[in-house]
Amino acid sequence: MPKKKTAARVTLGKGKFLRLVRDGRWEIAERTNCQGAVAITAVTVDRRLILTEQYRPAVKTAVIDLAAGLSGDLPDQRGEALLVSAQRELLEETGFESKHWQHLADCPSSPGLTNEIVTHFLATDCQQTATGGGVDHEQIIVHAIPLRTIRHWLKDRVAEGKLIDPKVFAALYFAKSK
């Protein structure tokens, strides 16, 4: 389908990490400090999916998610390859590493709201080599859940009032199809 011609984007506001723009009738949040985002479907040898849990101020509750993060958002990481970013994020957030990586897909995170594209990777035969938990301000809880019981586990987290990021459901598809 051909792209629709629109008027130039008009900046409505700008913060340290985001710019709000108007494009025709649309208001769009643009990331200004990175070259992309990555998400990792990390599976251990014994078929456990590695998940993260952290409080997210935007939704005012804990969210169950994949190891994920921005690429090139820090000065010493500018120009970093997306795969390198994914490997770094998996280790920082979960303490797991893998020698087996595969690019899965490039997906818009919320195309009605933002220009962010998340590059999904599959990491298999993951092994824990560190504690994880994130960096600086992050307070990440790491979960390694058997794929055979994960749907029940996720249902229990929802019953506790936690939210499940949709990337987790994509990960279930990716993990079971490999």
N, C-alpha and C positions, 0 to 999 in steps of 0.2 A: 504494500500500500504506500503510495507516495506521501512524503511529508507535507503537511499543511503549512502554507506560508502564514507567518504571524508577524506582528510588529516586534520591534526590538524589545528585549527584556529591560524593565525599569527596576532599579534597586529601590526597595522600600525600607530596608534596614540592614545593618551589618553588625555582627558580633565578632568575637575572637575566632570562632570556628565555623560559623554559618552566615550566609547572606540570604535574605528574603527578597525575592524578586517577583514582579508581575510580568506574565507573558500572556498578553491578550486578557482573557478573563481568569486565567489561572494564577494562583499565588504558589510559589515553589520555593522550598528550602534547598539551597545549594551548599555543599561542603566547600570550604575555601582553603583548607589546610592539609589536604591529602590527595593521593593519586588513586584511591579506591579503598574498598573494604574486602576483607576475606572472612570466610566461615569454614570451619573444619569439621567434617564428619570423621571422627576418630574412633576406630574400632580396635579393641585389643585382640590378642591371639585367641583368648577364650570367649570371644564374641560379646564383649561388653561395649556399650556405647558410652563415650566419655562426654559428660554434660557439665555445664557450669550453672551456678546459681548466684545471683547477686541482686541487691536492692537497686531498683531503677527509679530515680526521682520523678521522671516523666509520668509514670503510671502509679507511683506511690506504693509499690509492693515488690516483693521478690519475683524475679523472672528466671525460669529454667531455660537455658539456651545452649548453643554450641560454643566452643572456644571460637572467638571471633575478634576482629579488631580492624583498625585502620592501617593502611599502608602508606608510608612516607609522611606521616603526620608530625614526626619529630625531626629536628634539624639533622641529626646524625643518621637518619633513615631515609632522607630524600633520595628518590630514584631507586629505592629498594625493589627488587623483583617481587611480584605478588606471592610466589611460592616461598621465598625467603621470609616474607611477612607472616605467612601462614605457619611456617615452622616455628618462628619466634613466638607468635601468639599462643600456639599450642603448648609450648614449653612454659612460657610465663604464666599462663592462666591455669594450666592443669598439672604441670610437672611431667607430662607425657611427651615422648618423642617417637618418631617413626623413620624408617629408611625407605618406606614404600609410599609414594605419593602419586596421586592422579588428579588432574584437573577435571572437574565435573561439569560446571556450568557457570555462566555469568548471568545474574538475575537482578532485576530492579528490586530494591527493598520495599519501596512503597511508591509506585510510579505516579500516583495522583498527588503526592506530597513533595517528593525529593528526586534529585537527579542521581542519587547514590546507586551504584552498581556493586553488588556483592559477588565476588568470585568464590565459588565453592570448590573445596578440595576434599578428596578422600585420603585419609591416612590409615593404613592397615598395619596389623601386627604391632600396635603401639605398646610401649613399655614405659612404666613410670621410672623416671631417673631423678626427679626433684619433687619438692612439695607443691609447687604451683601456688595459686592464690592471687596471682596478679601482681601488679607493680603499684608503687606510690599509694594513691587513693583507693585502689580497688580492694575489695574484700570478698574475694570469690571463693565459694564453696565448690569443691569438685565432687562429682558423682560418677561412678562407673557402674552402669546398670546393665544386667544381662538382657540381651535383645529379646529373649524368649518371654521375659516378664515386664518389659518396659511399658507397655500400654497400661497395665494395672498400676505400675509405679507412677506414671504421669497422672492418671486419674486421681490417685491419692494426693498428689501435690496440688491439683486443682481444688480438691476438697479442703485442703489446708488454706486456700485463698491465694495460692501462687498462680502466676500466669505462665503459659507455655509459649515461647516464641515460635512462630510458624516454621522457622528454619529447622527446628527439631523434627517436625513431620516430614520435611524434605529429606533430612538425614535418615529417617527410618526407611524411606524409599530407596535411597542410595545404598544404605548398609545391607539391605535385604536383597538388592538386585546384583550384588557383587559376590 
